[in-house]
Amino acid sequence: MTISLQRISRKNKRFGHSLVTDSPHGILRLFCFFVLEIYKRSKKNDIERQKEEFNQSGG
C-alpha cells in the first residue's frame, strides 16, 4: 500500500514539476506577447487618432 502510494506521489511530483516548469513559462510568454500586442495596437490607434484630430483642426 505504502509503496504504491509513494510511486503515485513520485509520478505526480514529476508531472507537477514538468507542469510548473513548462506551463507557467508558456502562459507568461503568451501573456507578455498579448500585452505587447495590445500596447502596440493602442499606440498605433493613438497616433492615428492624433493624426485625424490634427487633420480636422486644419493642421
mmCIF file as Biopython writes it, N, C-alpha, C and O atoms, coordinates in Angstrom:
data_model
#
loop_
_atom_site.group_PDB
_atom_site.id
_atom_site.type_symbol
_atom_site.label_atom_id
_atom_site.label_alt_id
_atom_site.label_comp_id
_atom_site.label_asym_id
_atom_site.label_entity_id
_atom_site.label_seq_id
_atom_site.pdbx_PDB_ins_code
_atom_site.Cartn_x
_atom_site.Cartn_y
_atom_site.Cartn_z
_atom_site.occupancy
_atom_site.B_iso_or_equiv
_atom_site.auth_seq_id
_atom_site.auth_asym_id
_atom_site.pdbx_PDB_model_num
ATOM 1   N N  . MET A ? 1  ? 0.834   -1.206 0.000   1.0 0.0 1  A 1 
ATOM 2   C CA . MET A ? 1  ? 0.000   0.000  0.000   1.0 0.0 1  A 1 
ATOM 3   C C  . MET A ? 1  ? 0.874   1.263  0.000   1.0 0.0 1  A 1 
ATOM 4   O O  . MET A ? 1  ? 0.690   2.167  -0.815  1.0 0.0 1  A 1 
ATOM 5   N N  . THR A ? 2  ? 1.822   1.296  0.933   1.0 0.0 2  A 1 
ATOM 6   C CA . THR A ? 2  ? 2.654   2.497  1.012   1.0 0.0 2  A 1 
ATOM 7   C C  . THR A ? 2  ? 3.536   2.646  -0.227  1.0 0.0 2  A 1 
ATOM 8   O O  . THR A ? 2  ? 3.775   3.758  -0.699  1.0 0.0 2  A 1 
ATOM 9   N N  . ILE A ? 3  ? 4.017   1.512  -0.752  1.0 0.0 3  A 1 
ATOM 10  C CA . ILE A ? 3  ? 4.891   1.557  -1.929  1.0 0.0 3  A 1 
ATOM 11  C C  . ILE A ? 3  ? 4.132   2.142  -3.120  1.0 0.0 3  A 1 
ATOM 12  O O  . ILE A ? 3  ? 4.644   3.011  -3.826  1.0 0.0 3  A 1 
ATOM 13  N N  . SER A ? 4  ? 2.900   1.657  -3.338  1.0 0.0 4  A 1 
ATOM 14  C CA . SER A ? 4  ? 2.120   2.153  -4.470  1.0 0.0 4  A 1 
ATOM 15  C C  . SER A ? 4  ? 1.809   3.642  -4.295  1.0 0.0 4  A 1 
ATOM 16  O O  . SER A ? 4  ? 1.809   4.398  -5.266  1.0 0.0 4  A 1 
ATOM 17  N N  . LEU A ? 5  ? 1.545   4.056  -3.059  1.0 0.0 5  A 1 
ATOM 18  C CA . LEU A ? 5  ? 1.276   5.472  -2.801  1.0 0.0 5  A 1 
ATOM 19  C C  . LEU A ? 5  ? 2.513   6.314  -3.099  1.0 0.0 5  A 1 
ATOM 20  O O  . LEU A ? 5  ? 2.421   7.387  -3.696  1.0 0.0 5  A 1 
ATOM 21  N N  . GLN A ? 6  ? 3.674   5.808  -2.673  1.0 0.0 6  A 1 
ATOM 22  C CA . GLN A ? 6  ? 4.911   6.538  -2.946  1.0 0.0 6  A 1 
ATOM 23  C C  . GLN A ? 6  ? 5.145   6.656  -4.449  1.0 0.0 6  A 1 
ATOM 24  O O  . GLN A ? 6  ? 5.548   7.706  -4.950  1.0 0.0 6  A 1 
ATOM 25  N N  . ARG A ? 7  ? 4.883   5.555  -5.156  1.0 0.0 7  A 1 
ATOM 26  C CA . ARG A ? 7  ? 5.065   5.558  -6.604  1.0 0.0 7  A 1 
ATOM 27  C C  . ARG A ? 7  ? 4.161   6.609  -7.240  1.0 0.0 7  A 1 
ATOM 28  O O  . ARG A ? 7  ? 4.591   7.379  -8.100  1.0 0.0 7  A 1 
ATOM 29  N N  . ILE A ? 8  ? 2.904   6.630  -6.805  1.0 0.0 8  A 1 
ATOM 30  C CA . ILE A ? 8  ? 1.935   7.583  -7.361  1.0 0.0 8  A 1 
ATOM 31  C C  . ILE A ? 8  ? 2.385   9.013  -7.072  1.0 0.0 8  A 1 
ATOM 32  O O  . ILE A ? 8  ? 2.367   9.874  -7.952  1.0 0.0 8  A 1 
ATOM 33  N N  . SER A ? 9  ? 2.790   9.253  -5.817  1.0 0.0 9  A 1 
ATOM 34  C CA . SER A ? 9  ? 3.194   10.610 -5.455  1.0 0.0 9  A 1 
ATOM 35  C C  . SER A ? 9  ? 4.440   11.017 -6.234  1.0 0.0 9  A 1 
ATOM 36  O O  . SER A ? 9  ? 4.587   12.178 -6.618  1.0 0.0 9  A 1 
ATOM 37  N N  . ARG A ? 10 ? 5.343   10.051 -6.468  1.0 0.0 10 A 1 
ATOM 38  C CA . ARG A ? 10 ? 6.548   10.359 -7.231  1.0 0.0 10 A 1 
ATOM 39  C C  . ARG A ? 10 ? 6.170   10.731 -8.661  1.0 0.0 10 A 1 
ATOM 40  O O  . ARG A ? 10 ? 6.716   11.674 -9.233  1.0 0.0 10 A 1 
ATOM 41  N N  . LYS A ? 11 ? 5.226   9.976  -9.233  1.0 0.0 11 A 1 
ATOM 42  C CA . LYS A ? 11 ? 4.752   10.281 -10.588 1.0 0.0 11 A 1 
ATOM 43  C C  . LYS A ? 11 ? 4.127   11.670 -10.620 1.0 0.0 11 A 1 
ATOM 44  O O  . LYS A ? 11 ? 4.395   12.465 -11.521 1.0 0.0 11 A 1 
ATOM 45  N N  . ASN A ? 12 ? 3.291   11.950 -9.627  1.0 0.0 12 A 1 
ATOM 46  C CA . ASN A ? 12 ? 2.627   13.246 -9.573  1.0 0.0 12 A 1 
ATOM 47  C C  . ASN A ? 12 ? 3.637   14.372 -9.403  1.0 0.0 12 A 1 
ATOM 48  O O  . ASN A ? 12 ? 3.479   15.453 -9.971  1.0 0.0 12 A 1 
ATOM 49  N N  . LYS A ? 13 ? 4.676   14.108 -8.617  1.0 0.0 13 A 1 
ATOM 50  C CA . LYS A ? 13 ? 5.707   15.123 -8.432  1.0 0.0 13 A 1 
ATOM 51  C C  . LYS A ? 13 ? 6.375   15.432 -9.761  1.0 0.0 13 A 1 
ATOM 52  O O  . LYS A ? 13 ? 6.576   16.593 -10.116 1.0 0.0 13 A 1 
ATOM 53  N N  . ARG A ? 14 ? 6.719   14.365 -10.499 1.0 0.0 14 A 1 
ATOM 54  C CA . ARG A ? 14 ? 7.389   14.567 -11.774 1.0 0.0 14 A 1 
ATOM 55  C C  . ARG A ? 14 ? 6.464   15.321 -12.724 1.0 0.0 14 A 1 
ATOM 56  O O  . ARG A ? 14 ? 6.881   16.244 -13.422 1.0 0.0 14 A 1 
ATOM 57  N N  . PHE A ? 15 ? 5.199   14.906 -12.734 1.0 0.0 15 A 1 
ATOM 58  C CA . PHE A ? 15 ? 4.223   15.554 -13.610 1.0 0.0 15 A 1 
ATOM 59  C C  . PHE A ? 15 ? 4.014   17.005 -13.178 1.0 0.0 15 A 1 
ATOM 60  O O  . PHE A ? 15 ? 3.957   17.911 -14.009 1.0 0.0 15 A 1 
ATOM 61  N N  . GLY A ? 16 ? 3.901   17.210 -11.858 1.0 0.0 16 A 1 
ATOM 62  C CA . GLY A ? 16 ? 3.720   18.563 -11.340 1.0 0.0 16 A 1 
ATOM 63  C C  . GLY A ? 16 ? 4.914   19.432 -11.671 1.0 0.0 16 A 1 
ATOM 64  O O  . GLY A ? 16 ? 4.772   20.611 -11.993 1.0 0.0 16 A 1 
ATOM 65  N N  . HIS A ? 17 ? 6.113   18.829 -11.586 1.0 0.0 17 A 1 
ATOM 66  C CA . HIS A ? 17 ? 7.326   19.588 -11.868 1.0 0.0 17 A 1 
ATOM 67  C C  . HIS A ? 17 ? 7.338   20.041 -13.326 1.0 0.0 17 A 1 
ATOM 68  O O  . HIS A ? 17 ? 7.617   21.202 -13.624 1.0 0.0 17 A 1 
ATOM 69  N N  . SER A ? 18 ? 7.029   19.102 -14.234 1.0 0.0 18 A 1 
ATOM 70  C CA . SER A ? 18 ? 7.022   19.457 -15.650 1.0 0.0 18 A 1 
ATOM 71  C C  . SER A ? 18 ? 5.927   20.488 -15.920 1.0 0.0 18 A 1 
ATOM 72  O O  . SER A ? 18 ? 6.087   21.371 -16.762 1.0 0.0 18 A 1 
ATOM 73  N N  . LEU A ? 19 ? 4.819   20.366 -15.201 1.0 0.0 19 A 1 
ATOM 74  C CA . LEU A ? 19 ? 3.744   21.342 -15.349 1.0 0.0 19 A 1 
ATOM 75  C C  . LEU A ? 19 ? 4.225   22.716 -14.903 1.0 0.0 19 A 1 
ATOM 76  O O  . LEU A ? 19 ? 3.978   23.726 -15.561 1.0 0.0 19 A 1 
ATOM 77  N N  . VAL A ? 20 ? 4.923   22.729 -13.762 1.0 0.0 20 A 1 
ATOM 78  C CA . VAL A ? 20 ? 5.397   24.003 -13.212 1.0 0.0 20 A 1 
ATOM 79  C C  . VAL A ? 20 ? 6.448   24.623 -14.119 1.0 0.0 20 A 1 
ATOM 80  O O  . VAL A ? 20 ? 6.459   25.837 -14.321 1.0 0.0 20 A 1 
ATOM 81  N N  . THR A ? 21 ? 7.341   23.784 -14.675 1.0 0.0 21 A 1 
ATOM 82  C CA . THR A ? 21 ? 8.423   24.344 -15.479 1.0 0.0 21 A 1 
ATOM 83  C C  . THR A ? 21 ? 7.947   24.737 -16.875 1.0 0.0 21 A 1 
ATOM 84  O O  . THR A ? 21 ? 8.421   25.728 -17.431 1.0 0.0 21 A 1 
ATOM 85  N N  . ASP A ? 22 ? 7.024   23.978 -17.443 1.0 0.0 22 A 1 
ATOM 86  C CA . ASP A ? 22 ? 6.579   24.268 -18.805 1.0 0.0 22 A 1 
ATOM 87  C C  . ASP A ? 22 ? 5.437   25.274 -18.823 1.0 0.0 22 A 1 
ATOM 88  O O  . ASP A ? 22 ? 5.516   26.310 -19.485 1.0 0.0 22 A 1 
ATOM 89  N N  . SER A ? 23 ? 4.383   24.961 -18.095 1.0 0.0 23 A 1 
ATOM 90  C CA . SER A ? 23 ? 3.123   25.676 -18.260 1.0 0.0 23 A 1 
ATOM 91  C C  . SER A ? 23 ? 3.196   27.162 -17.906 1.0 0.0 23 A 1 
ATOM 92  O O  . SER A ? 23 ? 2.873   27.989 -18.758 1.0 0.0 23 A 1 
ATOM 93  N N  . PRO A ? 24 ? 3.602   27.541 -16.695 1.0 0.0 24 A 1 
ATOM 94  C CA . PRO A ? 24 ? 3.597   28.972 -16.374 1.0 0.0 24 A 1 
ATOM 95  C C  . PRO A ? 24 ? 4.494   29.770 -17.304 1.0 0.0 24 A 1 
ATOM 96  O O  . PRO A ? 24 ? 4.176   30.904 -17.662 1.0 0.0 24 A 1 
ATOM 97  N N  . HIS A ? 25 ? 5.624   29.171 -17.700 1.0 0.0 25 A 1 
ATOM 98  C CA . HIS A ? 25 ? 6.527   29.877 -18.604 1.0 0.0 25 A 1 
ATOM 99  C C  . HIS A ? 25 ? 5.807   30.174 -19.914 1.0 0.0 25 A 1 
ATOM 100 O O  . HIS A ? 25 ? 5.864   31.290 -20.429 1.0 0.0 25 A 1 
ATOM 101 N N  . GLY A ? 26 ? 5.130   29.160 -20.445 1.0 0.0 26 A 1 
ATOM 102 C CA . GLY A ? 26 ? 4.383   29.355 -21.680 1.0 0.0 26 A 1 
ATOM 103 C C  . GLY A ? 26 ? 3.279   30.376 -21.505 1.0 0.0 26 A 1 
ATOM 104 O O  . GLY A ? 26 ? 3.068   31.236 -22.360 1.0 0.0 26 A 1 
ATOM 105 N N  . ILE A ? 27 ? 2.573   30.272 -20.378 1.0 0.0 27 A 1 
ATOM 106 C CA . ILE A ? 27 ? 1.486   31.217 -20.106 1.0 0.0 27 A 1 
ATOM 107 C C  . ILE A ? 27 ? 2.053   32.622 -19.970 1.0 0.0 27 A 1 
ATOM 108 O O  . ILE A ? 27 ? 1.474   33.578 -20.487 1.0 0.0 27 A 1 
ATOM 109 N N  . LEU A ? 28 ? 3.180   32.755 -19.279 1.0 0.0 28 A 1 
ATOM 110 C CA . LEU A ? 28 ? 3.798   34.071 -19.098 1.0 0.0 28 A 1 
ATOM 111 C C  . LEU A ? 28 ? 4.204   34.660 -20.438 1.0 0.0 28 A 1 
ATOM 112 O O  . LEU A ? 28 ? 3.959   35.835 -20.711 1.0 0.0 28 A 1 
ATOM 113 N N  . ARG A ? 29 ? 4.832   33.827 -21.282 1.0 0.0 29 A 1 
ATOM 114 C CA . ARG A ? 29 ? 5.251   34.321 -22.597 1.0 0.0 29 A 1 
ATOM 115 C C  . ARG A ? 29 ? 4.047   34.748 -23.415 1.0 0.0 29 A 1 
ATOM 116 O O  . ARG A ? 29 ? 4.063   35.788 -24.074 1.0 0.0 29 A 1 
ATOM 117 N N  . LEU A ? 30 ? 2.989   33.923 -23.365 1.0 0.0 30 A 1 
ATOM 118 C CA . LEU A ? 30 ? 1.769   34.248 -24.087 1.0 0.0 30 A 1 
ATOM 119 C C  . LEU A ? 30 ? 1.187   35.557 -23.563 1.0 0.0 30 A 1 
ATOM 120 O O  . LEU A ? 30 ? 0.762   36.415 -24.336 1.0 0.0 30 A 1 
ATOM 121 N N  . PHE A ? 31 ? 1.176   35.696 -22.238 1.0 0.0 31 A 1 
ATOM 122 C CA . PHE A ? 31 ? 0.618   36.895 -21.609 1.0 0.0 31 A 1 
ATOM 123 C C  . PHE A ? 31 ? 1.412   38.131 -22.014 1.0 0.0 31 A 1 
ATOM 124 O O  . PHE A ? 31 ? 0.835   39.158 -22.373 1.0 0.0 31 A 1 
ATOM 125 N N  . CYS A ? 32 ? 2.745   38.026 -21.955 1.0 0.0 32 A 1 
ATOM 126 C CA . CYS A ? 32 ? 3.597   39.154 -22.336 1.0 0.0 32 A 1 
ATOM 127 C C  . CYS A ? 32 ? 3.375   39.522 -23.798 1.0 0.0 32 A 1 
ATOM 128 O O  . CYS A ? 32 ? 3.270   40.700 -24.140 1.0 0.0 32 A 1 
ATOM 129 N N  . PHE A ? 33 ? 3.304   38.511 -24.656 1.0 0.0 33 A 1 
ATOM 130 C CA . PHE A ? 33 ? 3.083   38.743 -26.075 1.0 0.0 33 A 1 
ATOM 131 C C  . PHE A ? 33 ? 1.754   39.452 -26.283 1.0 0.0 33 A 1 
ATOM 132 O O  . PHE A ? 33 ? 1.649   40.396 -27.066 1.0 0.0 33 A 1 
ATOM 133 N N  . PHE A ? 34 ? 0.723   38.970 -25.553 1.0 0.0 34 A 1 
ATOM 134 C CA . PHE A ? 34 ? -0.615  39.534 -25.662 1.0 0.0 34 A 1 
ATOM 135 C C  . PHE A ? 34 ? -0.608  40.999 -25.233 1.0 0.0 34 A 1 
ATOM 136 O O  . PHE A ? 34 ? -1.166  41.858 -25.915 1.0 0.0 34 A 1 
ATOM 137 N N  . VAL A ? 35 ? 0.027   41.271 -24.098 1.0 0.0 35 A 1 
ATOM 138 C CA . VAL A ? 35 ? 0.094   42.644 -23.582 1.0 0.0 35 A 1 
ATOM 139 C C  . VAL A ? 35 ? 0.834   43.541 -24.566 1.0 0.0 35 A 1 
ATOM 140 O O  . VAL A ? 35 ? 0.407   44.665 -24.830 1.0 0.0 35 A 1 
ATOM 141 N N  . LEU A ? 36 ? 1.946   43.044 -25.109 1.0 0.0 36 A 1 
ATOM 142 C CA . LEU A ? 36 ? 2.716   43.828 -26.069 1.0 0.0 36 A 1 
ATOM 143 C C  . LEU A ? 36 ? 1.890   44.144 -27.308 1.0 0.0 36 A 1 
ATOM 144 O O  . LEU A ? 36 ? 1.914   45.271 -27.803 1.0 0.0 36 A 1 
ATOM 145 N N  . GLU A ? 37 ? 1.159   43.150 -27.811 1.0 0.0 37 A 1 
ATOM 146 C CA . GLU A ? 37 ? 0.325   43.360 -28.995 1.0 0.0 37 A 1 
ATOM 147 C C  . GLU A ? 37 ? -0.733  44.425 -28.716 1.0 0.0 37 A 1 
ATOM 148 O O  . GLU A ? 37 ? -0.945  45.331 -29.522 1.0 0.0 37 A 1 
ATOM 149 N N  . ILE A ? 38 ? -1.392  44.306 -27.567 1.0 0.0 38 A 1 
ATOM 150 C CA . ILE A ? 38 ? -2.423  45.288 -27.206 1.0 0.0 38 A 1 
ATOM 151 C C  . ILE A ? 38 ? -1.793  46.669 -27.085 1.0 0.0 38 A 1 
ATOM 152 O O  . ILE A ? 38 ? -2.360  47.662 -27.541 1.0 0.0 38 A 1 
ATOM 153 N N  . TYR A ? 39 ? -0.610  46.727 -26.464 1.0 0.0 39 A 1 
ATOM 154 C CA . TYR A ? 39 ? 0.079   48.007 -26.274 1.0 0.0 39 A 1 
ATOM 155 C C  . TYR A ? 39 ? 0.429   48.628 -27.624 1.0 0.0 39 A 1 
ATOM 156 O O  . TYR A ? 39 ? 0.208   49.819 -27.843 1.0 0.0 39 A 1 
ATOM 157 N N  . LYS A ? 40 ? 0.978   47.812 -28.525 1.0 0.0 40 A 1 
ATOM 158 C CA . LYS A ? 40 ? 1.332   48.312 -29.857 1.0 0.0 40 A 1 
ATOM 159 C C  . LYS A ? 40 ? 0.102   48.841 -30.580 1.0 0.0 40 A 1 
ATOM 160 O O  . LYS A ? 40 ? 0.124   49.921 -31.169 1.0 0.0 40 A 1 
ATOM 161 N N  . ARG A ? 41 ? -0.981  48.053 -30.522 1.0 0.0 41 A 1 
ATOM 162 C CA . ARG A ? 41 ? -2.200  48.459 -31.226 1.0 0.0 41 A 1 
ATOM 163 C C  . ARG A ? 41 ? -2.764  49.737 -30.648 1.0 0.0 41 A 1 
ATOM 164 O O  . ARG A ? 41 ? -3.184  50.622 -31.393 1.0 0.0 41 A 1 
ATOM 165 N N  . SER A ? 42 ? -2.779  49.849 -29.326 1.0 0.0 42 A 1 
ATOM 166 C CA . SER A ? 42 ? -3.324  51.057 -28.707 1.0 0.0 42 A 1 
ATOM 167 C C  . SER A ? 42 ? -2.444  52.253 -29.063 1.0 0.0 42 A 1 
ATOM 168 O O  . SER A ? 42 ? -2.957  53.348 -29.295 1.0 0.0 42 A 1 
ATOM 169 N N  . LYS A ? 43 ? -1.123  52.055 -29.109 1.0 0.0 43 A 1 
ATOM 170 C CA . LYS A ? 43 ? -0.212  53.123 -29.515 1.0 0.0 43 A 1 
ATOM 171 C C  . LYS A ? 43 ? -0.529  53.560 -30.942 1.0 0.0 43 A 1 
ATOM 172 O O  . LYS A ? 43 ? -0.646  54.750 -31.232 1.0 0.0 43 A 1 
ATOM 173 N N  . LYS A ? 44 ? -0.667  52.571 -31.827 1.0 0.0 44 A 1 
ATOM 174 C CA . LYS A ? 44 ? -0.953  52.856 -33.227 1.0 0.0 44 A 1 
ATOM 175 C C  . LYS A ? 44 ? -2.265  53.624 -33.339 1.0 0.0 44 A 1 
ATOM 176 O O  . LYS A ? 44 ? -2.361  54.602 -34.080 1.0 0.0 44 A 1 
ATOM 177 N N  . ASN A ? 45 ? -3.273  53.173 -32.596 1.0 0.0 45 A 1 
ATOM 178 C CA . ASN A ? 45 ? -4.572  53.837 -32.626 1.0 0.0 45 A 1 
ATOM 179 C C  . ASN A ? 45 ? -4.462  55.262 -32.109 1.0 0.0 45 A 1 
ATOM 180 O O  . ASN A ? 45 ? -5.087  56.169 -32.658 1.0 0.0 45 A 1 
ATOM 181 N N  . ASP A ? 46 ? -3.675  55.469 -31.061 1.0 0.0 46 A 1 
ATOM 182 C CA . ASP A ? 46 ? -3.487  56.816 -30.524 1.0 0.0 46 A 1 
ATOM 183 C C  . ASP A ? 46 ? -2.850  57.715 -31.574 1.0 0.0 46 A 1 
ATOM 184 O O  . ASP A ? 46 ? -3.279  58.853 -31.760 1.0 0.0 46 A 1 
ATOM 185 N N  . ILE A ? 47 ? -1.831  57.211 -32.258 1.0 0.0 47 A 1 
ATOM 186 C CA . ILE A ? 47 ? -1.135  58.005 -33.275 1.0 0.0 47 A 1 
ATOM 187 C C  . ILE A ? 47 ? -2.098  58.350 -34.412 1.0 0.0 47 A 1 
ATOM 188 O O  . ILE A ? 47 ? -2.132  59.488 -34.880 1.0 0.0 47 A 1 
ATOM 189 N N  . GLU A ? 48 ? -2.884  57.354 -34.855 1.0 0.0 48 A 1 
ATOM 190 C CA . GLU A ? 48 ? -3.832  57.612 -35.942 1.0 0.0 48 A 1 
ATOM 191 C C  . GLU A ? 48 ? -4.898  58.601 -35.494 1.0 0.0 48 A 1 
ATOM 192 O O  . GLU A ? 48 ? -5.318  59.457 -36.273 1.0 0.0 48 A 1 
ATOM 193 N N  . ARG A ? 49 ? -5.336  58.490 -34.248 1.0 0.0 49 A 1 
ATOM 194 C CA . ARG A ? 49 ? -6.346  59.406 -33.729 1.0 0.0 49 A 1 
ATOM 195 C C  . ARG A ? 49 ? -5.776  60.825 -33.687 1.0 0.0 49 A 1 
ATOM 196 O O  . ARG A ? 49 ? -6.456  61.785 -34.049 1.0 0.0 49 A 1 
ATOM 197 N N  . GLN A ? 50 ? -4.525  60.949 -33.242 1.0 0.0 50 A 1 
ATOM 198 C CA . GLN A ? 50 ? -3.891  62.262 -33.194 1.0 0.0 50 A 1 
ATOM 199 C C  . GLN A ? 50 ? -3.768  62.845 -34.598 1.0 0.0 50 A 1 
ATOM 200 O O  . GLN A ? 50 ? -3.992  64.039 -34.800 1.0 0.0 50 A 1 
ATOM 201 N N  . LYS A ? 51 ? -3.412  62.004 -35.570 1.0 0.0 51 A 1 
ATOM 202 C CA . LYS A ? 51 ? -3.315  62.464 -36.956 1.0 0.0 51 A 1 
ATOM 203 C C  . LYS A ? 51 ? -4.663  62.976 -37.435 1.0 0.0 51 A 1 
ATOM 204 O O  . LYS A ? 51 ? -4.750  64.044 -38.041 1.0 0.0 51 A 1 
ATOM 205 N N  . GLU A ? 52 ? -5.720  62.207 -37.160 1.0 0.0 52 A 1 
ATOM 206 C CA . GLU A ? 52 ? -7.053  62.612 -37.595 1.0 0.0 52 A 1 
ATOM 207 C C  . GLU A ? 52 ? -7.446  63.938 -36.959 1.0 0.0 52 A 1 
ATOM 208 O O  . GLU A ? 52 ? -7.954  64.833 -37.635 1.0 0.0 52 A 1 
ATOM 209 N N  . GLU A ? 53 ? -7.209  64.058 -35.657 1.0 0.0 53 A 1 
ATOM 210 C CA . GLU A ? 53 ? -7.553  65.302 -34.971 1.0 0.0 53 A 1 
ATOM 211 C C  . GLU A ? 53 ? -6.739  66.455 -35.541 1.0 0.0 53 A 1 
ATOM 212 O O  . GLU A ? 53 ? -7.251  67.562 -35.706 1.0 0.0 53 A 1 
ATOM 213 N N  . PHE A ? 54 ? -5.483  66.195 -35.837 1.0 0.0 54 A 1 
ATOM 214 C CA . PHE A ? 54 ? -4.600  67.214 -36.392 1.0 0.0 54 A 1 
ATOM 215 C C  . PHE A ? 54 ? -5.108  67.651 -37.766 1.0 0.0 54 A 1 
ATOM 216 O O  . PHE A ? 54 ? -5.136  68.844 -38.068 1.0 0.0 54 A 1 
ATOM 217 N N  . ASN A ? 55 ? -5.510  66.683 -38.600 1.0 0.0 55 A 1 
ATOM 218 C CA . ASN A ? 55 ? -6.032  66.995 -39.924 1.0 0.0 55 A 1 
ATOM 219 C C  . ASN A ? 55 ? -7.348  67.748 -39.826 1.0 0.0 55 A 1 
ATOM 220 O O  . ASN A ? 55 ? -7.593  68.674 -40.599 1.0 0.0 55 A 1 
ATOM 221 N N  . GLN A ? 56 ? -8.202  67.355 -38.877 1.0 0.0 56 A 1 
ATOM 222 C CA . GLN A ? 56 ? -9.500  68.009 -38.742 1.0 0.0 56 A 1 
ATOM 223 C C  . GLN A ? 56 ? -9.336  69.442 -38.246 1.0 0.0 56 A 1 
ATOM 224 O O  . GLN A ? 56 ? -10.123 70.320 -38.600 1.0 0.0 56 A 1 
ATOM 225 N N  . SER A ? 57 ? -8.313  69.675 -37.426 1.0 0.0 57 A 1 
ATOM 226 C CA . SER A ? 57 ? -8.122  71.022 -36.895 1.0 0.0 57 A 1 
ATOM 227 C C  . SER A ? 57 ? -7.484  71.932 -37.941 1.0 0.0 57 A 1 
ATOM 228 O O  . SER A ? 57 ? -7.268  73.117 -37.683 1.0 0.0 57 A 1 
ATOM 229 N N  . GLY A ? 58 ? -7.185  71.390 -39.112 1.0 0.0 58 A 1 
ATOM 230 C CA . GLY A ? 58 ? -6.680  72.212 -40.197 1.0 0.0 58 A 1 
ATOM 231 C C  . GLY A ? 58 ? -5.175  72.318 -40.183 1.0 0.0 58 A 1 
ATOM 232 O O  . GLY A ? 58 ? -4.614  73.221 -40.803 1.0 0.0 58 A 1 
ATOM 233 N N  . GLY A ? 59 ? -4.501  71.405 -39.481 1.0 0.0 59 A 1 
ATOM 234 C CA . GLY A ? 59 ? -3.040  71.454 -39.438 1.0 0.0 59 A 1 
ATOM 235 C C  . GLY A ? 59 ? -2.522  70.732 -40.628 1.0 0.0 59 A 1 
ATOM 236 O O  . GLY A ? 59 ? -1.308  70.638 -40.813 1.0 0.0 59 A 1 
#
